[in-house]
């Protein structure tokens, strides 16, 4: 079987599975999800063994530390996958909700109700937990999913999918086994073929670096929901609680720098820069963060190099402000007030997640209103832009598009709608 035939078979099988799922009750889907969660935990040793094969491959092939972090599975991350599935099972079923209802003058009653999208393709890098998240959310929302992870995670992805399918099939003999499929080959040519199957595939969601997402968007013949990169900001306002600001900055940059909601640029109001920047830089340097600053920042931080002689401090370049590092690197800029901060964020940002730290409500409200991003925070870390943190259960992705889903995507974002008409013989004049 050649690549075209193989991808067409995946698409055809997924379409049939999605039609079977469309009639499943919430209770039936939830029981399968709970069985999947139990199976992942009970078979954690096997998953870690599969993941070790992927880690060995990735290490031999020189993947970055950020990519290795995304790939690695341990007890905590496996438990988090299982918890995510249980949280999804506990959420209300997103299918069949009445969004609108009206009766026309002729007596025709109309209902707008939520329905599954159908077949959703996920293309992603490194993170094998996406396999469980995507499969679980799609299944709960009545969709079939075809997943194409990076070749560096092939063993982990296949193991997770097979474990989930086996658990559901053991519980319910009518479980459509092709509702969850992993592309079994690493060939890059599989992606444009799969995304040309408009008769079977309804939507594509890529997760990964900017180059991957752009390549997918450029070749796809089906709709794509995406975010190209996460260039996130924290602005410390003149009226900020500086202890709070320091905690937020450290969390946003260093808690997990490889993820898309980590901060890449810190903006500080000029009136507090001399007080705040050296204090927070002391903490950042101690955590081995490289700082790239504008002239004002460099001048303020230069004395710290006596304490941290091996610290990395260098002038920021224009292109740096557009860059998603996914690493222990942070841009700095001193700005003159909220207006300048908003202007910087809207110019250099990627419309992902941005935060203001301030006690001044008027400043906060202006920032919240004028920053054009999918998630904007007041006195909180950008790291909260996540489906789980938003109470959506496992996350399907984050969208920076303006049409359709935006921000963290959960069950509701995996549905579309249709209109139902109830009449008693009405005909149009």
C-alpha positions as CSV (number, residue, x, y, z in Angstrom):
1,X,0.0,0.0,0.0
2,X,1.5,3.3,-1.0
3,X,1.3,6.5,1.0
4,X,-1.8,7.9,-0.7
5,X,-3.6,4.7,-0.2
6,X,-2.5,4.5,3.4
7,X,-3.6,8.0,4.2
8,X,-6.9,7.6,2.4
9,X,-7.6,4.5,4.4
10,X,-7.0,6.4,7.6
11,X,-9.4,9.2,6.5
12,X,-12.1,6.8,5.4
13,X,-11.9,4.8,8.6
14,X,-12.0,8.0,10.7
15,X,-15.1,9.3,8.8
16,X,-17.0,6.0,9.5
17,X,-15.9,6.1,13.1
18,X,-17.1,9.7,13.5
19,X,-20.6,8.8,12.2
20,X,-20.8,6.0,14.7
21,X,-19.7,8.2,17.6
22,X,-22.3,10.9,16.8
23,X,-25.1,8.8,18.4
24,X,-23.2,7.9,21.6
25,X,-24.6,9.1,24.9
26,X,-22.6,11.1,27.3
27,X,-22.6,8.3,29.9
28,X,-21.2,5.8,27.4
29,X,-18.4,8.1,26.3
30,X,-17.6,9.0,29.9
31,X,-17.2,5.4,30.9
32,X,-14.7,4.8,28.1
33,X,-12.7,7.9,29.1
34,X,-12.5,6.7,32.7
35,X,-11.3,3.3,31.5
36,X,-8.7,5.0,29.3
37,X,-7.4,7.0,32.3
38,X,-7.1,3.9,34.5
39,X,-5.2,2.0,31.7
40,X,-2.7,4.8,31.3
41,X,-1.8,4.7,35.0
42,X,-1.9,1.0,35.3
43,X,0.5,0.6,32.4
44,X,2.8,3.5,33.2
45,X,5.9,1.2,33.2
46,X,5.2,0.3,29.6
47,X,4.7,3.9,28.5
48,X,8.0,5.0,30.2
49,X,9.8,2.2,28.4
50,X,8.4,3.3,25.0
51,X,9.2,6.9,25.9
52,X,12.8,5.9,26.7
53,X,13.2,4.7,23.2
54,X,12.1,8.0,21.9
55,X,14.3,9.9,24.3
56,X,17.3,7.9,23.1
57,X,16.5,8.6,19.5
58,X,16.0,12.3,20.2
59,X,19.2,12.6,22.1
60,X,21.2,10.9,19.4
61,X,19.8,13.2,16.8
62,X,20.6,16.4,18.7
63,X,17.2,17.7,19.7
64,X,17.3,20.8,21.8
65,X,16.9,20.8,25.5
66,X,13.5,22.4,25.1
67,X,12.3,19.7,22.7
68,X,13.7,16.9,25.0
69,X,11.7,18.5,27.9
70,X,8.5,18.4,25.8
71,X,9.2,14.7,24.9
72,X,10.0,13.4,28.3
73,X,7.3,11.4,30.2
74,X,7.6,10.6,33.9
75,X,5.2,9.5,36.6
76,X,3.9,13.0,37.1
77,X,3.1,13.7,33.4
78,X,1.5,10.3,33.0
79,X,-0.7,10.9,36.0
80,X,-1.5,14.3,34.5
81,X,-2.7,12.7,31.3
82,X,-4.9,10.3,33.2
83,X,-6.2,13.2,35.4
84,X,-7.0,15.2,32.2
85,X,-9.1,12.3,30.8
86,X,-11.0,12.1,34.1
87,X,-11.6,15.8,34.1
88,X,-12.9,15.6,30.5
89,X,-15.3,12.8,31.6
90,X,-16.6,15.0,34.4
91,X,-17.4,17.9,32.0
92,X,-20.8,18.4,30.5
93,X,-21.3,16.8,27.1
94,X,-20.8,19.6,24.5
95,X,-23.0,17.9,21.9
96,X,-26.7,18.6,21.6
97,X,-26.7,22.0,23.4
98,X,-29.4,24.4,22.2
99,X,-27.7,27.6,21.2
100,X,-30.7,29.4,19.9
101,X,-34.4,28.7,19.5
102,X,-37.0,30.8,17.7
103,X,-40.5,30.4,16.2
104,X,-41.2,32.2,12.9
105,X,-44.5,34.0,12.3
106,X,-45.7,31.0,10.2
107,X,-45.2,28.6,13.1
108,X,-41.9,27.1,11.9
109,X,-39.8,26.3,15.0
110,X,-36.0,26.6,14.6
111,X,-33.3,25.3,16.9
112,X,-29.6,25.9,16.6
113,X,-27.7,22.9,18.2
114,X,-24.1,21.9,18.7
115,X,-22.8,18.9,16.8
116,X,-19.4,17.2,16.4
117,X,-17.1,18.6,13.7
118,X,-16.4,15.1,12.4
119,X,-12.8,14.2,11.7
120,X,-10.0,16.3,13.2
121,X,-6.3,15.9,12.3
122,X,-3.6,16.8,14.8
123,X,-0.1,17.5,13.8
124,X,2.4,18.1,16.6
125,X,6.0,17.9,17.8
126,X,7.5,16.0,20.7
127,X,4.7,16.3,23.3
128,X,3.3,12.8,23.5
129,X,0.8,14.0,26.2
130,X,-1.0,15.7,23.3
131,X,-2.0,12.2,22.0
132,X,-4.0,11.5,25.1
133,X,-5.4,15.1,25.3
134,X,-6.5,15.2,21.7
135,X,-7.9,11.7,21.6
136,X,-9.9,12.2,24.8
137,X,-11.3,15.6,23.9
138,X,-12.2,14.6,20.4
139,X,-13.9,11.4,21.6
140,X,-15.9,13.2,24.3
141,X,-17.1,15.7,21.6
142,X,-18.0,13.0,19.2
143,X,-15.2,13.5,16.8
144,X,-12.7,11.0,15.3
145,X,-9.1,12.0,15.4
146,X,-6.0,11.2,13.3
147,X,-2.8,12.2,15.0
148,X,0.6,12.7,13.4
149,X,3.3,13.3,16.0
150,X,6.9,13.9,15.3
151,X,9.1,10.9,14.5
152,X,10.9,11.5,17.7
153,X,7.8,10.5,19.7
154,X,6.5,7.7,17.5
155,X,6.8,4.9,20.1
156,X,5.2,7.0,22.9
157,X,2.3,8.2,20.7
158,X,1.5,4.7,19.4
159,X,1.7,3.2,22.9
160,X,-0.7,5.8,24.3
161,X,-3.2,5.5,21.5
162,X,-3.2,1.6,21.5
163,X,-3.6,1.6,25.3
164,X,-6.6,4.0,25.1
165,X,-8.2,2.0,22.3
166,X,-7.7,-1.3,24.1
167,X,-9.2,0.0,27.4
168,X,-12.3,1.4,25.6
169,X,-12.8,-1.8,23.5
170,X,-12.5,-4.0,26.5
171,X,-15.3,-2.0,28.2
172,X,-17.6,-1.5,25.2
173,X,-17.4,-4.0,22.4
174,X,-19.0,-1.5,20.0
175,X,-16.2,1.1,20.5
176,X,-15.2,2.3,17.0
177,X,-11.5,1.5,17.1
178,X,-10.7,3.9,14.3
179,X,-12.0,6.9,16.3
180,X,-8.4,7.2,17.5
181,X,-5.6,6.7,14.9
182,X,-2.0,7.6,14.8
183,X,-0.3,8.0,11.5
184,X,2.1,5.0,11.5
185,X,4.8,6.4,9.3
186,X,7.3,9.3,9.8
187,X,7.2,10.4,6.2
188,X,6.7,14.1,5.9
189,X,4.9,13.5,2.6
190,X,2.0,12.0,4.6
191,X,1.0,15.4,5.8
192,X,0.0,17.2,2.6
193,X,-1.7,14.0,1.4
194,X,-3.7,13.7,4.6
195,X,-4.7,17.3,4.5
196,X,-5.9,17.1,0.9
197,X,-8.6,14.5,1.8
198,X,-11.4,17.1,2.1
199,X,-14.0,14.3,1.6
200,X,-12.9,12.8,4.9
201,X,-11.0,15.4,7.0
202,X,-12.9,18.4,8.4
203,X,-10.3,20.3,10.4
204,X,-6.6,20.4,11.1
205,X,-4.9,21.6,14.3
206,X,-1.1,21.8,14.3
207,X,0.8,22.2,17.6
208,X,4.5,23.0,17.6
209,X,7.1,25.5,16.4
210,X,6.3,28.3,14.0
211,X,7.9,26.5,11.0
212,X,5.8,23.5,11.5
213,X,2.6,25.5,11.8
214,X,3.3,27.6,8.7
215,X,4.2,24.5,6.7
216,X,0.9,22.9,7.6
217,X,-1.2,26.0,7.0
218,X,0.5,26.5,3.6
219,X,-0.2,22.9,2.3
220,X,-3.6,22.2,3.9
221,X,-6.8,22.1,1.8
222,X,-8.9,21.8,5.0
223,X,-9.4,24.5,7.5
224,X,-6.5,25.0,10.0
225,X,-6.8,26.4,13.6
226,X,-3.4,27.7,14.6
227,X,-1.0,29.9,16.6
228,X,2.3,30.5,14.9
229,X,4.3,31.3,18.1
230,X,4.0,32.5,21.7
231,X,5.8,35.8,22.1
232,X,4.3,36.7,25.5
233,X,4.9,39.8,27.7
234,X,4.7,40.9,31.3
235,X,4.4,44.6,31.9
236,X,5.3,45.9,35.4
237,X,3.5,49.2,35.8
238,X,4.6,52.1,37.9
239,X,1.9,51.2,40.4
240,X,2.8,47.5,40.7
241,X,3.3,45.6,43.9
242,X,7.0,44.8,43.2
243,X,7.0,41.6,45.3
244,X,4.1,40.3,43.4
245,X,5.6,41.5,40.1
246,X,8.8,39.6,40.9
247,X,7.0,36.4,41.6
248,X,5.0,36.7,38.4
249,X,8.0,37.4,36.3
250,X,10.0,34.4,37.7
251,X,7.0,32.1,37.2
252,X,6.3,33.4,33.7
253,X,9.9,32.9,32.5
254,X,11.4,30.1,34.5
255,X,8.7,27.7,35.6
256,X,8.7,26.0,32.2
257,X,10.4,28.2,29.5
258,X,9.9,25.7,26.7
259,X,6.1,26.2,26.5
260,X,4.2,28.7,24.3
261,X,2.7,30.7,27.2
262,X,6.1,31.4,28.8
263,X,7.1,35.1,28.9
264,X,9.7,36.2,26.3
265,X,9.8,40.0,27.0
266,X,9.6,41.9,30.3
267,X,8.5,45.5,30.0
268,X,9.1,47.8,33.0
269,X,7.9,51.3,33.6
270,X,10.7,53.8,33.7
271,X,9.7,55.2,37.1
272,X,10.4,51.9,38.9
273,X,13.0,50.4,36.7
274,X,16.0,51.4,38.9
275,X,14.3,49.7,41.9
276,X,12.7,46.7,40.2
277,X,15.0,45.5,37.4
278,X,18.2,44.9,39.5
279,X,16.2,43.0,42.1
280,X,14.4,40.7,39.6
281,X,17.6,40.3,37.5
282,X,19.4,39.0,40.5
283,X,16.9,36.2,40.7
284,X,16.9,35.6,37.0
285,X,20.7,35.4,36.8
286,X,20.7,33.0,39.7
287,X,18.4,30.8,37.6
288,X,20.9,31.1,34.6
289,X,18.6,33.2,32.5
290,X,20.3,35.2,29.7
291,X,19.1,38.8,29.6
292,X,18.9,40.9,26.5
293,X,18.2,44.5,27.3
294,X,17.7,47.9,25.8
295,X,20.2,50.6,26.7
296,X,18.4,51.6,29.9
297,X,18.2,48.1,31.1
298,X,21.9,47.3,30.4
299,X,23.0,50.4,32.3
300,X,20.9,49.4,35.3
301,X,22.1,45.8,35.3
302,X,25.8,46.2,34.5
303,X,26.8,46.4,38.2
304,X,25.3,43.0,38.8
305,X,28.0,41.4,36.7
306,X,30.4,41.8,39.6
307,X,28.1,39.4,41.6
308,X,27.5,37.1,38.6
309,X,30.7,37.2,36.5
310,X,29.4,34.4,34.2
311,X,26.0,35.9,33.7
312,X,24.8,36.5,30.2
313,X,23.8,40.1,29.6
314,X,23.8,41.6,26.2
315,X,22.1,44.3,24.1
316,X,18.8,43.3,22.6
317,X,18.4,43.3,18.9
318,X,15.2,44.4,17.1
319,X,14.6,40.9,15.9
320,X,14.8,39.6,19.4
321,X,11.5,41.2,20.3
322,X,9.8,39.1,17.7
323,X,11.4,35.9,18.9
324,X,9.9,33.0,20.8
325,X,13.0,31.5,22.5
326,X,11.4,28.6,24.4
327,X,14.5,28.7,26.6
328,X,16.2,30.6,29.5
329,X,16.5,33.8,27.5
330,X,14.5,37.0,28.2
331,X,14.2,40.4,26.5
332,X,14.0,43.5,28.6
333,X,12.7,47.0,27.8
334,X,12.1,50.1,29.9
335,X,9.0,51.9,28.7
336,X,7.2,55.2,29.5
337,X,3.8,54.1,30.8
338,X,0.9,51.9,29.8
339,X,0.5,53.4,26.3
340,X,4.1,52.6,25.4
341,X,3.7,49.1,26.8
342,X,0.5,48.4,24.8
343,X,2.1,49.7,21.7
344,X,5.1,47.4,22.2
345,X,2.9,44.3,22.8
346,X,0.7,44.9,19.9
347,X,3.6,45.6,17.6
348,X,6.0,42.8,18.6
349,X,3.7,40.2,20.2
350,X,2.0,37.2,18.7
351,X,-1.5,37.7,20.1
352,X,-1.0,34.9,22.5
353,X,-0.8,35.9,26.2
354,X,0.2,39.1,27.9
355,X,0.0,40.4,31.4
356,X,0.0,43.7,33.4
357,X,1.1,43.9,37.0
358,X,-0.4,47.0,38.7
359,X,-2.5,48.2,41.6
360,X,-4.0,50.9,39.4
361,X,-7.3,49.7,38.0
362,X,-7.5,52.3,35.3
363,X,-4.1,51.3,33.9
364,X,-5.1,47.6,34.1
365,X,-8.4,48.2,32.3
366,X,-6.7,50.1,29.6
367,X,-4.2,47.3,29.1
368,X,-6.9,44.6,29.1
369,X,-9.0,46.5,26.6
370,X,-6.2,47.6,24.2
371,X,-3.9,44.6,24.0
372,X,-5.1,42.5,21.1
373,X,-4.2,39.0,22.3
374,X,-6.1,35.8,22.9
375,X,-5.5,36.0,26.7
376,X,-4.8,39.1,28.7
377,X,-4.1,39.1,32.4
378,X,-4.1,41.5,35.3
379,X,-1.8,40.5,38.2
380,X,-1.3,37.0,37.0
381,X,1.3,34.9,35.1
382,X,0.9,34.2,31.4
383,X,1.5,30.6,32.3
384,X,-2.3,30.2,33.0
385,X,-3.2,30.2,29.3
386,X,-3.9,26.5,29.3
387,X,-7.0,24.4,28.9
388,X,-6.5,22.6,32.2
389,X,-5.9,25.9,34.1
390,X,-9.1,27.3,32.5
391,X,-11.2,24.4,33.7
392,X,-11.5,22.8,30.3
393,X,-9.9,19.5,31.3
394,X,-7.2,18.4,28.9
395,X,-6.3,21.0,26.3
396,X,-6.7,20.6,22.6
397,X,-4.5,23.6,21.7
398,X,-4.3,27.3,21.8
399,X,-5.6,29.5,19.0
400,X,-4.5,33.0,18.1
401,X,-6.9,33.2,15.2
402,X,-9.7,35.7,15.4
403,X,-12.3,33.7,13.4
404,X,-13.7,30.7,15.3
405,X,-11.9,29.4,18.4
406,X,-9.5,31.8,20.2
407,X,-7.3,31.1,23.2
408,X,-7.3,27.7,25.0
409,X,-9.5,25.2,23.2
410,X,-11.5,22.5,25.0
411,X,-14.7,20.6,24.3
412,X,-16.9,23.4,23.2
413,X,-14.4,24.5,20.6
414,X,-14.5,21.0,19.0
415,X,-18.1,21.4,18.1
416,X,-19.9,23.1,15.3
417,X,-23.6,23.6,14.9
418,X,-26.6,22.9,12.7
419,X,-30.1,24.2,12.5
420,X,-33.1,22.0,13.1
421,X,-36.5,23.0,11.7
422,X,-39.8,21.7,13.1
423,X,-42.9,22.4,11.0
424,X,-46.4,21.2,10.4
425,X,-46.6,21.5,6.7
426,X,-45.2,25.0,6.1
427,X,-44.2,25.9,2.6
428,X,-42.5,29.1,1.4
429,X,-44.6,31.5,-0.6
